[in-house]
Amino acid sequence: MPHHIAIIMDGNRRWAKKHQLPYFEGHHAGLESTRRVVRYLAKTGIRYLTLFSFSTENWSRPENEIESLLKLMSQTIESDTTELNQNNIRLNHIGRLDRIPIDLRQTIEKSIRLTSNNSGMVLTLAFDYGSRSEIVEAIRRIIKENLPPQDIDEEVLTSYLYTANLPEVDLLIRTSGEYRLSNFLLWQSAYAEYYFTDVLWPDFDEREMGKALHNFSKRQRRFGNI
């Protein structure tokens, strides 16, 4: 069983187009899929789940879509925090918080604070996240703190990333038939197993998640040059 699962939740807009619905209906459907998967994985005992919910590149989308996404995210976190607590799930965030509306930022920070003592699964939202910018920011912090070059190694750089308190990714899942990482956890997924599926995210349910876990169970894990 993987210790840390990361998911690129892709296909909401294509799902809406496929069903001849407005794009925001795809995001709402994707949200329900997210809830199903979180509940399912929490019950299976997965310790860490990281969801790619909004990338640094997503700011280029139409303004009205961004506004809808931010509003939906704020409402969802606020309404679901009680359930997270009931299921002993701790919320975490990676990415930038300085570019999002203050009400959403405060909602995220409040939920993180309210769930901070939970000891079950750590649910990390990668929101306004990009792996390249994360690495650049880590390097800037290292330079600012004047670390001697000879003291900088992989372990040190890892400690300066957003994910410093998270283990490396064991299983990375991407839905909707795309076969790329899209700037998601590039450093942390160096030795992850990848699982790609044509299923659009709103259609990705417990059965599909079970298929991904079963596929992972058949992999022979290899690290480095071993």
Secondary structure, 3 states (H helix, E strand, C coil): CCCEEEEECCCHHHHHHHCCCCHHHHHHHHHHHHHHHHHHHHHHCCCEEEEEEEEHHHHHCCHHHHHHHHHHHHHHHHHHHHHHHHCCCEEEEECCCCCCCHHHHHHHHHHHHHCCCCCCCEEEEEEEECHHHHHHHHHHHHHHCCCCHHHCCHHHHHHCCCCCCCCCCCEEEECCCCCCCCCCCCCCCCCCEEEECCCCHHHCCHHHHHHHHHHHHCCCCCCCCC
